Amino acid sequence: DNLSDRLGVAKGDVLNVKDGISSGNAAVRLALGETHIISENIAFFESHGVDVKALESSSADKGVIRSKTMILVKNLPYDTSLEDLTK
């Protein structure tokens, strides 16, 4: 949903699905889109002072001190609203 909304196209257009049949490169296009979104997220976190390397699971083994005042919530649906989070 996120990728198709950002591109302003239908989900089927991202995957190039016509009449229920996908062209052979749908997985590649989806992977490229996801990689782009992940890069945007990393840039956003870094611009807001988040040490992204501290989020890696192996960082705990390297003595990285994690925040006691911040949490990162993952895997929320794309259309989650602020109101949904405050419930």
Secondary structure, 3 states (H helix, E strand, C coil): CHHHHHHCCCHHHHHCEECCEECCCHHHHHHHHHHHHHHHHHHHHHHCCCCHHHHCHHHHHHCCCCCCCCCCCCCCCCCCCHHHHHC
